[in-house]
Amino acid sequence: MGLLCGAVLSLLLFAFIFWPDKNPFRQADKTRLDYLRERRDVIYENLRDLNFENLAGKYPEEDFVEQRTSLENEAARVLAEMKGLGGR
């Protein structure tokens, strides 16, 4: 009897642990605004990293200015599109 209870308990624990909550093949629905917010955050992080690496002396000044300008222009485009969609 104890062996049967142990087997049932083990089976229930196994099912509880490995039973999928959600369908792993279904992706969350993202809006364009969600995508733009994520992109903005990545650009800002890249700008912070670029400034840090420039202060550490890893980049020549002209490369730093070129990359910073490129990232700032991309950030401006993303922010303009977010404003057009009504996001902040």
Secondary structure, DSSP 8 states (H G I E B T S, - for coil): -HHHHHHHHHHHHHHHHHS-SS-TT------HHHHHHHHHHHHHHHHHHHHHHHHTT-S-HHHHHHHHHHHHHHHHHHHHHHHHHT--
